[in-house]
Amino acid sequence: MGFSGLCKIDPPEKQIICSNKKKNAVHLHTKADFKLFSREVKRLKLKLKARYYAGLLNKLDPRASWRVVSEILCMGNGKENTNRHIDRIVLNNIEYTDSSQIANVLNRYYVEAAKNLAQDMPHVSVSVSLSDPVTSSFFLGSVDASEISTIVGKLKLSKGPDNDCCDCKALEECRAVLSPTVANLINSLFVCCAFLDPSKTAMFILIENSGDKSNPSNYRPISLLPALSKIFEIAFRNRLLDYLTSSKLLCKCQYGYVTNSNTQATAANVIATIQSVLDKNKITAAVFIDLSKAFDIVDHNILLTECDRIGIRCTPLL
């Protein structure tokens, strides 16, 4: 239920305003009285909205809280965060209005965006070593039906693409029966260092950013992965995270993609650091860096070298 659902609650403030409106309707003849009444209604509406969202944020987990914050920001900007129909795209001074052409243009644009960005960056030959080499090696352990069932139970497979290689609804409802088969399939993929071609295809939706709606750069693509791809990714991630944690290869300041850690921990750490410095009458400063297409423009040679240094070698890299 959104904020509009509050209209069904009939809070005391609303009842008072409605009652006063009925009693004093005959007195609202002047423009000044009308403006005064309108301001009072607006004030109470903002008060109720603040109360509603404050109560909602106190009950939600961090991820759901960010969705609420996004909803509030979208209302404040007078726009909805939805995947609207795009009827016009302009790229390289060429206008596209046909839906098939627009889809193909956007596909090529987002696939080649990171490549084009990397080409525009100056090439620097440096020897990078971010960590000391380790003697242990990462090994992909087998998956069992119980783990697959747990993974499927936590996933929202209904949001996957329509061209999925398996029936998401059947997988959710019959996971107790299908989990052993999926586990055998993933174990075979681990051993053979292979991945099914249908699972490599993702459907993406576009989230509008500010600016010209005909400019592809003013949209943020969100990929919807097939069900098997999600399950494979989580199974692989669980093993990789267990290895990095047990080998103590993760930095203590690593908050993202780590179990039992989130952005709230990051904010709390920053605040605690600032408070500690201020208590000592010292000056504190912070530098925040936001890299465009950060994951896409990572140098693969450096990435593979670092993976080898921390024990991720041979089969897992294939």
N, C-alpha and C positions, 0 to 999 in steps of 0.2 A: 504494500500500500504506500503510495507516494504522499506528498504533502497535500495533494488535492483530496485525499481520503479524510483529512481532518474535518472537512465540511460535514461529514456524517457524525462527527463526535459531538458537535454542538457544545463547545467550551463555554464556561460562564460568561467570559468577556463578550462572546458573540451574541449570547442571549440578551445581555444588557443592551448592546448596541441596537439589536433588532427591536427590542421593546421600546427603547427611547425613540427609535425612528417612527414606530407606529403612533406613539403618543404625541410626538411633536411634529408629525408630518405637515400639519396645517401651518406651522410656524416657519417652515423652510421655504420662505418666499424670496429671500435675498440671495445673491450670489456669494456673499461673505459667509452666510450660514452654511451653504452647501459646501464651500471649500473647507470650513472648519470640520464639518461632519466627515468629509472625505479624508482629511488628514488623520482623524481619529481612527477611522476604519483601517487605513494604511498602517498606522502605528501598531494596532492590535494584530493585524495580519503578520507583520514582521516579527512581532513578539512571539506569536504562536509558531511561526516557521522556525525561529531560532530554538524554541523549546522542543519542537518535533525532531529536528536534526541533532540537537544535543543529546536527546534521549536515545536516538537511533545509533549514533556513533559510540555511545557507551556500551552498547550491547553487541557490537560487531567485532569480528577479527580484523587484523590490519588490512588484508586484501579487500574485504568487503567495504571497509571504511574508505579506502581510496576510491572505490566505485561511487560512493555517496559524495565524496569531495568533488569528483569529476562531474557528477550530476549537478551539484550546486554551482560549480564554475560555468558549466554550459548554460544554466539558466541565467546566470549573471551576464554572460556574453550574448544572450539573446539567440542562442543556436542550440540545436540538438546534436548529440554525439551519435549519429546514426549513419548507416550506409545508404545514402541517397542515390537515386538514379543520376548518372552523369550523361548529359546529352551533348556535351561539347568539350573537346580537348584541343589545345593548341601546343604544338611541339615543333621547334625549329622553324617557326613562322608558317607552319602548315596546319590548317584547321581540319579536324576530323569530327564528323557528326553521326556517322553510321555506327551503330552499337558494336558490330563485329570489328570494325576498324579501331574503335576506341579501346576495346578489350585487348587487341593485339598490340596496339601502341603502348598501352600501360604495362602489359606483360614485358615487352622488350625494355621499356624504360626502367622498371624496377630490377630486372635481371642484370642490366648493364650499368646501373647507377654506380655501384661500388667500383666496378672496373674503370669506368670513366673518371671517377673521383681519384682513384689510385694513380691513373696516368697523369693527372694534373699535378700530383704531388711531386716535389723534387726527390730524386733518387739519391740516397746517401748510403754508402757502403761502410757499415760499422760492424764490429764484432761484439755481439750482445751476449752476456751471461748473467741470467737473473737468479740462478741458483747453483749450488754445488751438486756435482753428479752423485747419484745414489746407486748402490749395488743391487737393491731389490728391483723386481720387475712386476708390473701390473698384469694380473691374470684374470681372464673373464670366466668366472665360475658359472656353473650351470644354474638354470632357472627351474623352479618347481611349480606345480599347479597352484599351491597355496599362495605363492608370491604373485602370480598372475591374477588370481582372483582378487587379492587385496588391491593391486594396481587398478584393475578394471572398476572395482567398487568406488575408488576415489576419483576416477576420471569422469568428465562430462562429455561422454562420447556423442551425445545427441547434437552437439555443436560441430561435429565433423562435416567434411564435404559430402555432397550427394554422390559423387563418383567413388565412394570408398570401396576398397577391395573386400570388405566384409560387412555384414549387416550389423550396424552398431547396436540397434535395439535388441537383436537376438543375442549378441555378445553380452550385453548388460543383464538381460533376464535369465540367460542360461549359462552364466559364467562358471557355475559349479561343474557343468558338463563339458563346456568347451575349453576350460582353462588348461587341462592336460595336453590337448592338441596344440594350443597356442604356445605352451611352454616347450613342447618338442620342436615346434617350428623355430622359435627364437634360439633354442640351443643349437639347432642345425645352422642357423645363420651365424651364430658366434663361432662355430667350428670352421665353417667354410669361408668366413670373412666376406659374406655376401649380404645383399639387401634387395628385397623385391622391388622391381621397377614401379609397380603401382603405388607403393608406399613412399616413393620419392616425389610424387606429385601432390602439391598442396593447393588448396583454393584460398584466395585471399580476399578480404573485404577492405574497403578504404574508409579511414576515419578522416573527416575534414579538419584541416587546420585553418588558420586565418589566411586571408589573401584571395587572389583570383582563383575561382573554382575551375577555370579552364587550364590552369597550370598544374601538371602532374606533381610538381615538387611540393604543392600545398596539400597533399594527401599523405596520410601515414598508413602503409599497408600492414594488415594483420593476417598472418598465415593460419589457416585452419588445416591441421595435419590429419591424415587418415588415422583410423583407430589403431591399426597395427603399428604404424610409425610411432604413435604416442607411447604404446606399451613397450616397444623395443627401446625407445629413447630413455624411458624411466628405468627400465631394467639395467641398461648400460650405465646410466648416471649413478644408480645406487651402488654399483660395484666400483665405479671410479671414485665416488665420494668416500666409500669405506676405505679404499686403498690410500687416498690422500690423507684421510684423518688418522688412520692407524700408523702411517709412516710419518706423521707430523710434518707434512709438507705444506699445509695451509697456513697462511699468515694470520696472526691473531686479529688483525684488522679486517679480515675477510668477513663481510656480513651477507653479501648476496650469494644465492645458490647454496647455502649451507643450512643444514638442519638446525632447528631451534634458534634461528637468527633472522632478523628482518630489518627493515629501514628504521623501525622505532629504536632498535639497539644502536644504530648508527647515530641517530639524532641525540639519544641520551648520552652517548660517549662524547660527542662534540660539545654538548652543553656542559657536561661535567668538566671537560678540559678547560673550557672558557672560564667557568666559575673558579676553578682552581687557580688559574693564572691571575684573574682579577682579584682574588683574595690575597695574592702576594703583591698587589699594587703594580703589576706588570701590564704591558700592552700585548694584546693578542690580535692575530690577523689570520685570515683563512683564504686559500686559493681554491676555487672550484673549477674543474676542467670538464667540459662536455665535448666529446669527440664525435664528429659527424660520421655516421656509418661505422662506428668503432669496430664492431665484430666483422664487418664485411671487408674492411681494408687492412686487416691484420696480415702481416707478412708471413706467408706459409712456411718459408724456410726457417725463420726465427722460431715460429710455433713448433715445427717438427723437431728442431734442435733442442728446445726446452723440454718437449715431451720426452725425448730420449734421455735427457739429463735427470729427469725425475722418475725414470723407470717405465714410461709408457712406450714400449717398443714392439717391433715386429707385428704380430697378428692384430692387436687392437688398433694399430695405426692403418691397417689395410682397409 
